Amino acid sequence: MAETLFPQRQRCKTCRGNLGKTVNDPVLFGLYCSPKCAGIAEPSANAGYQGTPRECRTQRDGGWFFKRRYRSEGEIPDKIRDDPSTNWYWCGHCGTLHVGHTRVGTAEKFRMFEDLGEDLPDLLVKLRGKATLKQVAEVAGIRPIRLKELETG
């Protein structure tokens, strides 16, 4: 049976505190009120920090920025949810929903492969989507560890 998630869930699964009482209150994984309750580390405050994973940040205008954070699927605008090239996922770093898309914009096409060491990992992660490393490696005919090495740079 699936867990009841925010906004139907009104209490934190761990501490039983109020969940998402105000618009600015965090809701992590749809179940928890804080990183401590969710059992994850405090997310980094700087998107440019190397410890911030790619799933939580995006590159725009030559800089790194955090992706938009949503507390529930209902908060994602209908226009985005209805677009077949988008999907959303729970971020393991910050515990919120992020939206990802499979289309590549013209700015990204021109930026791509300017620096092979930096751009190839981003491209591989983006194209992999929800497939696991093992699945992609099997299709590509390489070992999963080699694919992971390529993705991490």
N, C-alpha and C positions, 0 to 999 in steps of 0.2 A: 504494500500500500504506500502511495506517495505521501510525502510530508506536506502539511499545509504551510504555505509560504505567505510572506507579507504580500498584500495588505490584509488578507483574511486572518493571518496569525497576528495577534495583538501583543503577545508576550514573548520575551526572549526565551529560547529553549534552555539556556543554561541558568541564568540568574532570575528568570521570571519577571524582569523589569519591563517597563513599557517599550514597545518596539515601534520606532518611527513615529513618535508622538507629534513631532513638528516636522516641517519640510526639510530642515537642515539636520535632523537626527540621522545618523548612519544606520543602515540595515545591511548586515553582511550575510551573504548566501541566502537571504530571505528568511533567516532563522534567528540571527544573533544581533545584539545591540552594540557590541564593541569587539575589537580585535581579540581582547583577552577572553571574552566568552566564546568566540569562534575558534580559539586556539591557534591563531596566526600572529605573526610579528606585526608591529606597527608598520603600516606602509610608509615608504620614503616620501618626503615632502618635496623632493626635487626630481622632476621628470628627466632632467639631463644626467642624473646620477647613474653611474654604470651598474649599480645594483638593482635598479628598477628594470623589471623584465619587459620585454617587447610587447607582451600581451596587455600591458597597462599603459603604454605610451605610443605616441604616433609622431611622425616627423612632418612638420609643416614649415614652410618659409625658412628653411635652413636651421630650424631649432627643434628640440624635442618638447612635446607637450603631453600632459595627461589626456587620456581618452575620456570622453564624457561618461559619467557614472550614473547608473540607474539603479534604483532600489528594487524594482519589480518590472516584469514584462509590461504591465499596464502603464508604466511611466514612459516607455519608449513610444515616440510618436507613431501614429498609424501609417503615415507616409513611409517611414523607415521600415516598419514591420511588414508592410505589404510588398516591399521591393524584394523580388526573388534573389537579387545578388547580395543581400545582407543576411547576416545571422547574428545571434547574440550568445554570449557565453559568460559564465561566472569566472571572474578573474581570481586566480589563486593568490595573487599578491595583495589586492585590496579588498576582496570579498564582494565586489559589486558587479553588476552586469555591465558589459561593454558591448558595443556593436562593432562588428567587423564586416567588411564587404569584399567580394571577390573581383570586382572590376578594378582596373588600373586606370587612373586618370592620366590625362596627357602630360601633366607636370611630372608625374612619377615615371612615365615612359622616357622622358628626356633625362631625368635624374638617374635612372637605372643604369648601373654598370659604369658610372663615372669612376668609382673606386670599387673594384671587384671585391676586395676584402671586406668592405663595409656593406655594400649593396646586395651581394649574393645571399647572405644569411637572411636579410629581410624578405627578399623575393621567395626564398625556399619556404620560410615559415608561412608567408601569406598564401602561397599556392597550395601548401599542404592542407590548409583548412582544418577540418575536424579529424582527418585521418591520422592514425598513430604513426610513429616513426617506423614501427615494425611493418605496417601495411605498405607504406611508401617504399621502404627498402626492399621488400619482397618483389614489388612490381618493377623497381629499378634494377633489381639483380645485384644489390650491394648489401653489405652488412649494416644493421641499424646504427652501430657506433660511428661508422664513417659518415652517415647522413647527419647524425647529431653533431659531429665535428664540423661539417660544412655549415650547418645552421647556426652554430655558435661562433663561427668565425675563426 
